[in-house]
């Protein structure tokens, strides 16, 4: 899987409210994500005001 595919999967899981699955998926692909690992974690960790804002911030 490439980074875009991984991040699309994470966004999809978060959008469906499957946060635990998203966390596991991120951990399983930590090495593949490289610099994007922290951005993927931020989708789940609550660093933004809403899940939608987190998803938007991911690619900015």
C-alpha positions in Angstrom: 0.0 0.0 0.0 1.2 3.5 -0.7 0.7 6.5 1.6 -2.3 7.8 -0.2 -4.1 4.4 0.1 -3.2 4.1 3.7 -4.4 7.6 4.5 -7.6 7.1 2.5 -8.3 4.0 4.6 -7.6 5.9 7.8 -9.9 8.7 6.8 -12.6 6.2 5.9 -12.4 4.4 9.2 -12.5 7.7 11.1 -15.4 8.9 9.1 -17.3 5.7 10.0 -16.5 6.2 13.6 -14.2 3.2 13.8 -11.5 4.9 15.8 -10.0 1.7 17.4 -9.7 0.1 14.0 -8.1 3.2 12.6 -5.6 3.2 15.5 -4.7 -0.4 14.9 -4.4 0.2 11.1 -2.1 3.2 11.7 0.1 1.2 14.0 0.3 -1.7 11.6 1.4 0.7 8.8 3.7 2.9 10.9 6.8 2.2 8.8 4.9 2.7 5.5 3.6 6.1 6.7 6.9 7.6 7.5 6.4 11.4 8.1 2.7 10.9 7.7 2.4 8.7 10.9 1.9 11.7 13.2 -0.7 13.2 10.8 -2.5 10.0 10.8 -2.4 9.8 14.6 -3.8 13.3 14.8 -6.9 12.2 13.0 -7.7 10.1 16.0 -6.0 11.8 19.0 -8.4 14.8 19.3 -5.9 17.6 18.4 -8.6 19.4 16.2 -12.1 20.4 17.1 -13.8 17.8 14.9 -13.1 14.8 12.8 -14.0 16.7 9.6 -11.5 19.4 10.5 -8.8 16.7 11.1 -9.5 15.2 7.7 -9.2 18.5 6.0 -6.0 19.4 7.8 -4.4 16.2 6.8 -3.7 17.3 3.2 -3.1 21.0 3.9 
